[in-house]
Amino acid sequence: MERKNRPSSIAMSPSLPQPSVDLKDGVLTATLPSGDSVQVYLYGATVTSWKTSNGQEQLFLSTAAVLDGSKPIRGGIPLVFPVFGPPPKDHATSKLPQHGFARNSTWEFMGKSSSESTSTKADDSVKLDFGLSSAMLSADTKSKWPVEFGLVYSVTLSKSKLEVQLHVQNKGENAFDFQCLFHSYFTVKDISNTTVSGLAGASYVDKVRGAQTFKEESADLPITGETDRVYTTPSLPPIVVKESGKDSLITTRDALPDVTVWNGWEQKIAGMGDFEPKDGWKRYICIEPGTVTGWTKLEAGDAWEGSAIFEAKL
Ligand SMILES: O=P(O)(O)OC[C@H]1O[C@@H](O)[C@H](O)[C@@H](O)[C@@H]1O
């Protein structure tokens, strides 16, 4: 099914450049006339590539990522739902795997829509919708989280920007709790010249230091060793990755107060079988917007939406 968000009567002349969208063997590729492109695997609805018009790949994908649907894809933007990290004991999600099941379930492509620039009169963005519902889960997963839900994940590509939005719907008769997060891996040229700003004053749980809580002092946080922190930023400041002092990626958010900053560094990455090349830790940083420090409660029939926009500064 294909959806356009404007009536066909005002569709532009076919001679004007349009985005191309192609779904083949479970992999969807969309390219804008500007040259920006995105690739999404239906497996996990995982975005595995986001290239800007200068040809630069913005997402880090392990060269050993398993792409055959047998385990979550290492790199890109895996989706974390309905639990972040190892599920807590005595919680409704306790039987689920780490980071839940969204990243290792096969989603359906629901269609695309385009929007048109007023200046060029040509389509300069494309929105791709993916769906996952309880009815699509394996019997095993369903038995581990017997909840009636519907998810719509929208990936919108525009010039130098990628927007990701998750819509969660409670289709059952009982309330449920969930966490969700966009586990985005971004490329950097050199982690030792990479800093993250926008976090000053935020409290964070440092998983490297015994899951204790600290307050961020740094206005421009350098990454100097294994980093695995969950920041809580209720005022939703933009999170800016800088490389050699220059802005390279700006993340803005809606309804996602938490941000995980993760780099496994040399030793942890050495122990990850699906992370290659082994020195790849020098060239990625995870900036993961989500809502994961508490639980979002969704009453029967209710819906919730959260989103993030990643802007590459070329
Ligand atoms: O190996 P996984 O399940 O993809 O998780 C990778 C990392 O994901 C991060 O979000 C977590 O904060 C880390 O603790 C974890 O190591």
The ligand as an SDF file (V2000), in Angstrom:
LIG
                    3D

 16 16  0  0  0  0  0  0  0  0999 V2000
   24.8950   -5.5200   22.6850 O   0  0  0  0  0  0  0  0  0  0  0  0
   23.5710   -4.7770   22.7040 P   0  0  0  0  0  0  0  0  0  0  0  0
   22.4660   -5.5610   23.3630 O   0  0  0  0  0  0  0  0  0  0  0  0
   23.1910   -4.2990   21.3300 O   0  0  0  0  0  0  0  0  0  0  0  0
   23.8040   -3.4820   23.5980 O   0  0  0  0  0  0  0  0  0  0  0  0
   24.8060   -2.5710   23.2860 C   0  0  0  0  0  0  0  0  0  0  0  0
   24.8350   -1.4420   24.3180 C   0  0  0  0  0  0  0  0  0  0  0  0
   23.6310   -0.7120   24.2080 O   0  0  0  0  0  0  0  0  0  0  0  0
   23.6280    0.4740   25.0100 C   0  0  0  0  0  0  0  0  0  0  0  0
   22.4320    1.1630   24.7940 O   0  0  0  0  0  0  0  0  0  0  0  0
   23.7130    0.0790   26.4480 C   0  0  0  0  0  0  0  0  0  0  0  0
   23.7050    1.2370   27.2660 O   0  0  0  0  0  0  0  0  0  0  0  0
   24.9860   -0.7200   26.6710 C   0  0  0  0  0  0  0  0  0  0  0  0
   25.0600   -1.1440   28.0260 O   0  0  0  0  0  0  0  0  0  0  0  0
   25.0230   -1.9250   25.7450 C   0  0  0  0  0  0  0  0  0  0  0  0
   26.2590   -2.5860   25.8730 O   0  0  0  0  0  0  0  0  0  0  0  0
  1  2  2  0
  2  3  1  0
  2  4  1  0
  2  5  1  0
  5  6  1  0
  6  7  1  0
  7  8  1  0
  7 15  1  0
  8  9  1  0
  9 10  1  0
  9 11  1  0
 11 12  1  0
 11 13  1  0
 13 14  1  0
 13 15  1  0
 15 16  1  0
M  END
$$$$
